[in-house]
């Protein structure tokens, strides 16, 4: 049985999100660019339970909104959103790891 190499595996897509999150945290990636990358990981989002896609979409929406305003005028901090995204990545990693066995 062969797999199509053009379709990244969910674990690879999760790794891409985790790497991009590190870039976002270090201010080497814009929030909008991170959001686009995260939303594009279809194989990962289809593999995870549906609530993961909803939670990710909600946090990304808030992240994009926070980028439009200064830290002081926004109702939620970008740092807090990045922490939420890290939690999402950690929980998704646990889900993917549990499926690989």
N, C-alpha and C positions, 0 to 999 in steps of 0.2 A: 504494500500500500504506500502510495506516495502522497506527499502534501504539496500544495502549491506554494512555492517560495515567494510569490509576489504578495501573499496575504500574511502580514505579520501575526504571530501568535499573540494571544491575549497577554501572556507574561511579558513579551517584548514590548507590547503597547503600554503596559503598566510601567515598565522600566523607562520608557520614553517620557511618560508623564512625571515620574519621580525625578528624572534628570532635569526636565523643564522646570519643575517646582524648585529645585536647587538654584537654577538660573534666575527664576522669578524672585526668590528670597534674596539673592545677591544683587538684585536690580540690574541684571544683565539681559533680562527679557521683560518686555512690556506685558502688563496684565491681559491686554486684548490678544496678543500673540499666544500667550499661555492658554487662554480660553479656547482659541481656535484649535490649537494642537490637542487639547484635552477632549474637546467635543468630536474631533475627527477619529478617535480611537474606537471605531464601530465594533470590531471583533471583541475587544475587552468589554465594552458596555453591554453587548449581547450575551456574553458569557456570565457576567455577574447577575445577581438577583435584581429585578427591576427597580427596587428602591435605591440601589446604588446610582443608577443613571439619574433619577430624580434629585437625589441629594447633591450629586455633582453639578447638575444643571442649576440648582438653586444657589449653590456657593459661587459658581462661575458668574451667574447673573449679578450677584452682589459684588463680586470682584470687579466686574466691568463697570458697575455703577460707581464703586469707590474710586476708580481711576479717573472719573470725570470731575471729582471734587478734591479739594485739599483734605488732608487727614483730619483737620479740625472740624470741617463742615459736614463731614460724612457721618451717618448714624452708626456705622460700624468701621472698625479699623482694618486696614489692609493687612497688617500683621496678624490680627486675629483670624482673618480669612485664610491667610497662608497656613496658619496653624490648623485650621479646619480641613484644608486640603491635604495637609500631611496626615492627619488622622484618617481621612478618606483613603489615601494611598496605603497606609498601614493596614487598614481593615480589608481593603481590596486584595492586598498581597496575601493576607490570611485566607481569603476566599479562594483565590487562584491556587495557592499552595495546597489547600485541602482538596481541590479538584484534580490536581496532578497525580495523586497517589493512586 
